[in-house]
Amino acid sequence: MALDPEQAQRWETQARDGDRAALAKLYSEHRDRLRRWVELRLDPRMWGRMSPSDVVQEVYMAAEQRLEHFRDLPDMSFSVWVRLIAGQRLIDAHRRHLGAEARDAGREVSIDNASPATSSANLAAMITGDLTSPSQAAVKHEAQEMLVHAIEAMPALDREILSLRHFDELSNDEVAQLLDIPKSTASKRYVRALARLRAILEQIPGMLDNLS
């Protein structure tokens, strides 16, 4: 069941005032979406070294330590603030575990040098993840390859907006704030990216249902 917006706002206000119990409740409600955010941005080479759950736990500890910082950002939503923290933790994890290899993934690492960008491979895997019937499974590998190429052909900003809006379930206002772009730009580029992706999915049986 979705959290009542008024209750969420109360917890957010209490967290800004330093209430760690409210932070824990608020974070618990955001945990699943944040884990999905990490899954989409964790370098595929990292999956054998750490899990998205590990990163999510690190983010919570960092949020506790930086709670006073949240108080100083009254115009920033918790969803945006916690993802900024998650972005830095994920960059640190990539550097710690991949070392010099991290440079090889430069085109996937960041669109603004502040937060890891969505991995094309991870996004394609998430879209095709529900293909489970024999007939669907037969085309799953080919579908993923097609999607990776289509997603990589998108401008990095469009890909990121698509991920944040559709899979991370952020509002247009939150996306604009997180990426530091005008709201109108975030909205227009989301519509464009979604249309491009739909055009590809229409060519793959059963795939369009995964975007609805």
Secondary structure by P-SEA (a helix, b strand, c coil): ccccaaaaaaaaaaaaaccaaaaaaaaaaaaaaaaaaaaacccccccccccaaaaaaaaaaaaaaaaaaaaacccccaaaaaaaaaaaaaaaaaaacccccccccccccccccccccccaaaaaaaaacccccaaaaaaaaaaaaaaaaaaaaccaaaaaaaaacccccccaaaaaaaacccaaaaaaaaaaaaaaaaaaaaaccccccccc
